[in-house]
Amino acid sequence: MGRLNGKVAVITGGVRGMGAVHAQRFVAEGASVVLTDLLKDEGDALAARPGEKACFVVHDVSNAAGWDALVETAQEAFGPVTVLVNNAGVGQGTPLLDTTEAEYRRIVDINQVGVFLGMKAVIPSMRRAGGGSIVNISSAAGLVGIPGGIAYNASKFAVRGMTKTVAAELASEGIRANSVHPGYIVTPMTEEYGFSLDHPAVRNTPMRRAAQPEEVTGLVVYLASDESSFSTGAEFVDGGNTAV
């Protein structure tokens, strides 16, 4: 334990699924964590569980002013932000011709614009800290096309590209950026869109199974820690989905 001692982390979408598991593991590894979501009651309960090393902020990732206020809160509570985990996101289950413009823009605003705003907001704080690590949660859908996800695919491919751009721009300042591309993970969101453990898309993956959130969290901890000091602009984890 203690791999994240002294780190100040912001984790979006931190109330359910992977985000909640990330937040709890970060605290256990010694980080001070500001977790965000729109689910206030659940967020308050989750933040109270680890104790004084965590706090919860109601936050819409697609709102620029909200990001500025969030970073201010993190700095006042714990100090300059050194880790950002852009985990918040929404899924999709509609083909191109059934996707409305409003739905497309909503998904892109949350999954793509939210990541852009988050990175832009934390970089001044990371500079004051002397460096930092940005971990952007993309998807296997950020590497290959998935039917029924035109907006989701677009947003997750964009996250991959933005991550590489930021990594190239800020490497000399000690600020790293990497993207994580989970395949099928057992979370409320994947269950909502029908990806159960016996779904054909899960059975046909090379590993023949979905992953538990903890299997992604170990990687996120590594990327947030100083152990990954030479890793930037890279892509990690997809359960073999893009290997075949």
C-alpha positions in Angstrom: 0.0 0.0 0.0 1.0 3.7 -0.2 1.7 3.8 -3.9 -0.1 7.1 -4.2 1.1 8.8 -1.0 1.0 12.5 -1.3 -1.1 12.5 -4.5 -4.1 14.7 -4.9 -6.6 13.1 -7.3 -9.8 14.2 -9.0 -11.9 11.3 -10.2 -15.0 12.1 -12.3 -18.0 9.7 -12.4 -16.8 8.5 -9.1 -20.0 7.2 -7.5 -20.7 4.0 -9.4 -19.0 1.3 -11.4 -15.3 1.7 -12.2 -15.1 5.3 -10.8 -16.2 4.2 -7.3 -13.7 1.3 -7.3 -11.0 3.7 -8.4 -11.8 6.2 -5.7 -11.7 3.6 -2.9 -8.5 2.1 -4.1 -6.8 5.5 -4.4 -7.6 6.4 -0.8 -6.3 3.0 0.3 -3.1 3.7 -1.6 -2.6 7.0 0.2 -4.1 9.6 -2.1 -6.4 12.4 -1.2 -9.4 12.1 -3.5 -12.0 14.5 -4.8 -14.7 12.4 -6.4 -17.4 13.9 -8.6 -20.7 12.9 -10.0 -24.3 14.1 -10.4 -25.6 11.6 -7.8 -25.4 13.6 -4.6 -26.7 11.2 -2.0 -24.6 8.3 -3.2 -21.6 10.5 -3.6 -21.8 11.9 0.0 -22.1 8.3 1.3 -19.1 7.1 -0.7 -16.9 10.0 0.3 -17.8 9.5 4.0 -16.7 5.9 3.9 -13.0 6.4 3.4 -12.9 9.4 5.8 -11.1 12.6 5.7 -8.9 11.7 2.7 -11.9 12.0 0.4 -14.6 14.5 -0.4 -17.5 14.6 -2.9 -18.5 17.4 -5.3 -21.6 17.5 -7.4 -20.3 18.2 -10.8 -21.3 18.2 -14.5 -18.2 17.5 -16.5 -19.6 19.3 -19.6 -19.7 22.6 -17.7 -16.5 24.7 -17.9 -17.3 26.9 -14.9 -17.9 23.8 -12.8 -14.4 22.5 -13.6 -12.8 25.7 -12.4 -14.8 25.5 -9.1 -13.9 21.8 -8.7 -10.1 22.4 -9.0 -10.4 25.3 -6.6 -12.2 23.0 -4.1 -9.5 20.3 -4.5 -6.7 22.8 -3.9 -8.3 24.2 -0.8 -9.0 20.8 0.6 -5.8 19.0 -0.2 -3.4 21.1 -2.3 -2.5 21.2 -6.0 -4.0 18.5 -8.2 -1.5 15.9 -9.3 -3.8 13.2 -10.7 -6.9 13.5 -12.9 -9.0 10.5 -13.8 -11.5 11.4 -16.5 -13.8 8.5 -15.8 -17.3 10.1 -16.3 -19.1 8.9 -19.4 -22.4 7.8 -20.9 -23.1 4.9 -23.3 -25.2 4.4 -26.4 -27.2 1.7 -28.0 -28.7 3.2 -31.2 -27.6 2.8 -34.8 -26.7 5.9 -37.0 -30.2 6.4 -38.5 -31.9 6.2 -35.1 -29.5 8.6 -33.4 -30.9 12.1 -33.1 -28.7 15.2 -33.2 -29.6 15.9 -29.6 -28.5 12.5 -28.4 -25.2 12.8 -30.4 -24.4 16.1 -29.0 -25.2 15.0 -25.4 -22.9 12.0 -25.6 -20.1 14.1 -27.2 -20.5 16.9 -24.6 -20.1 14.4 -21.7 -17.6 11.9 -23.1 -15.4 14.2 -25.2 -15.9 17.9 -24.2 -15.8 16.9 -20.6 -12.4 15.4 -21.0 -11.1 18.4 -22.8 -12.4 20.8 -20.1 -11.0 18.6 -17.3 -7.5 18.5 -18.8 -7.5 22.2 -19.4 -8.7 23.0 -15.9 -6.2 20.9 -14.0 -3.0 21.7 -15.9 -2.3 25.0 -14.1 -2.6 23.2 -10.8 -0.3 20.4 -12.0 2.2 22.9 -13.1 2.2 24.4 -9.6 2.8 20.9 -8.2 5.7 20.3 -10.5 4.0 17.6 -12.6 1.1 15.2 -12.7 -0.7 12.3 -14.4 -3.8 12.5 -16.5 -5.6 9.2 -17.0 -8.4 9.3 -19.6 -10.9 6.5 -19.6 -11.7 5.8 -23.2 -13.0 2.4 -24.4 -12.3 -0.4 -26.8 -14.7 1.7 -28.9 -11.9 4.3 -29.1 -9.9 1.7 -31.1 -12.4 -0.1 -33.3 -15.9 0.6 -34.6 -18.8 -0.9 -32.6 -22.3 -1.0 -34.3 -24.9 1.0 -32.4 -22.5 3.5 -31.1 -21.8 6.3 -33.6 -21.6 9.0 -31.0 -20.0 6.9 -28.4 -17.3 5.7 -30.9 -16.7 9.3 -32.0 -16.3 10.5 -28.5 -13.9 7.7 -27.4 -11.7 8.0 -30.5 -11.5 11.7 -29.7 -10.4 10.9 -26.2 -7.6 8.8 -27.5 -6.4 11.5 -29.9 -6.6 14.3 -27.3 -4.6 12.2 -24.8 -1.8 11.8 -27.3 -1.8 15.5 -28.1 -1.6 16.6 -24.5 1.1 14.0 -23.8 3.2 15.5 -26.6 2.6 19.1 -25.5 3.3 18.6 -21.8 5.9 15.8 -21.5 8.7 18.3 -20.9 6.9 19.7 -17.9 6.5 16.4 -16.2 2.8 16.1 -16.9 1.8 12.8 -18.4 -1.4 11.7 -20.2 -2.4 8.1 -21.0 -5.7 6.5 -22.1 -7.3 3.4 -20.8 -9.5 1.4 -23.2 -11.6 -1.2 -21.3 -13.4 -3.8 -23.1 -16.5 -5.3 -21.5 -16.5 -4.4 -17.8 -19.2 -5.4 -15.3 -20.7 -2.0 -14.4 -24.2 -0.5 -14.2 -23.6 1.2 -17.5 -22.7 -1.9 -19.5 -25.6 -3.8 -17.9 -27.9 -0.9 -18.9 -27.0 -1.4 -22.6 -27.4 -5.2 -22.5 -23.8 -6.4 -22.2 -24.5 -9.2 -19.8 -22.0 -11.9 -19.0 -23.6 -14.2 -21.6 -23.9 -11.6 -24.4 -22.3 -12.8 -27.7 -20.1 -9.8 -27.8 -18.6 -10.8 -24.5 -18.4 -14.6 -25.3 -16.6 -13.8 -28.5 -13.7 -11.8 -27.0 -10.4 -13.6 -26.8 -10.6 -13.9 -23.0 -14.2 -15.1 -23.3 -15.4 -13.0 -20.3 -16.1 -9.5 -19.1 -13.8 -7.9 -16.6 -14.4 -6.7 -13.1 -13.8 -3.0 -12.3 -10.9 -4.0 -10.1 -9.0 -5.3 -13.1 -9.0 -1.8 -14.6 -8.3 -0.1 -11.3 -4.9 -1.7 -10.8 -3.8 -0.2 -14.1 -5.2 3.3 -13.2 -3.3 3.2 -9.9 -0.1 2.4 -11.8 -0.6 5.2 -14.3 -1.4 7.6 -11.5 1.7 6.6 -9.5 5.4 7.4 -10.1 5.9 3.8 -11.1 4.7 4.8 -14.6 7.0 7.9 -14.9 8.1 7.0 -18.4 4.6 6.2 -19.7 2.8 8.9 -21.6 0.7 9.1 -24.8 0.0 5.4 -24.6 -3.0 3.1 -24.6 -3.7 0.3 -22.1 -6.2 -2.5 -21.5 -8.9 -3.8 -23.7 -9.2 -7.5 -22.8 -7.9 -8.6 -26.2 -10.8 -7.0 -28.1 -8.6 -5.4 -30.7 -6.1 -8.2 -30.9 -8.2 -10.2 -33.4 
